[in-house]
Amino acid sequence: MAVLAHRLLDLLLPPRCGRCGVDVPTDAALCLDCWRAVTFIADPLCEVCGIPFEIRPFGRAVCGDCLARPPVFDRARAAVVYDDATRSLILAFKHADRLTLAPLFAAWMRGAGADLLEQADVIVPVPLHRWRLLSRRYNQAAVLAHALGRLSGVNVVDSLLLRTRQTPSQGRKSASQRTLNVRGAFALRNNCGGMAEAIKGRRVVLVDDVFTTGATVSACTRVLRRSGARAVDVLTLARVT
């Protein structure tokens, strides 16, 4: 009965490409042209921050930035490059209620972060401030985290971190401005003592939608480390390169 209802729904509202809107065979999919336009991040890449290399370096695959200024997180990975091909997809997911894209995005992220998820004890999303959450109605990072949890079997704790103040948008800010903007903006929830105990000595995968300079995930990582996390890896849908 459920299969028949799904087929009837497909006839009435056929699945559309998440980017351009043409008909596609299944929900939460892209057409071939849009799929080809997406740049997936794969080896060779920096083994620390995950930024892609044009050619594989000799010796240890670590970028100059990570050698000069090691990040506070252990490793970071992203599924796709944030560019003209993915920007409209991600903005639609983030601001226009296109939550049907979450399973597709989570599948991409699971592929990119397979090693991180295999070693993870818990997944934690980057939080939104309560006023922004009220206006947007959902936290896109939490939606991705729960979709990843279903795919990977890793426990998701979406109430651990708290955004203590509503920071201005990170868009159009320099790297140093982004760092200042989110400094002290995250904390552990007061009523999450049991959750805090659950991450002590454990590996955490911190989830967000886009990695730009790493300021936001670094601020969250510091809170998680102070709370006893043994390691913090970062997994995002996209990365600005």
C-alpha positions, 0 to 999 in steps of 0.5 A: 500500500505504501509503495502504491501511495509513493508511486501515485505521489510521484505521478502527481508531484514528480521528483525534481532535480534539487538544483535545476528542477528538471524531472529525475528518477528519484527524490533527493537527487540531481540530474546528470548535468548538475551532478557533473557540475559538482566538484567533489573533494577527494585525494590528494588532500591535506590530511589535517584540514582536508583542503584539496591539493592539485598534485600529491605532495612528497612526504607527509600530505599537510598543507602549509597553513596547518604546518605553520598554524596547526588547527585546534581540531584534529582533522577536517573533511568536506564533501564538495567545493563551495562554488557556483554549482553548490551554492544555490543547493546549499542556500536552498537547503539552509534558507528555503526549507529544502530539507528533502536534500538532507539525505543526499547531502548526508550520503556525500558527507558519509563518503567524505568522512568515512574514516572520521565516522568509523572512529567516532563515538558521537556526532555533535552539530554546530548550534544556532542562536535561539533567535535565529533558530526561531526565525529559521525554524530548523538548524541545518547543521542538526538536520545534517547531523541526524541524517548522518547518524542514521546512515552511520549508526553513530549517536547524535547529541544535538543539545550539547552545545549552546550559542550564547550570543547572536553573532552577525553573519560571517559572510563578507568578513575576513578570517581574523574578523570571523575569529573575533566574531565567534570568540566566546560565542559557544558554551556547554548547556547548563543542563547537559551534565550527563551529556558532557560526561558522555563525551569525556575521553571520546572522539567527537565529529562536529558537523556544520554545513560550510567550512570557510575559514574554520573560525566557527568550528574552531570555537566549538572545538575549544568548548568540546575539548574543555569539556573532556573530548579526547579528539574533535574531527570536523565534517562539513557538507562543503568547503570554500577553497 
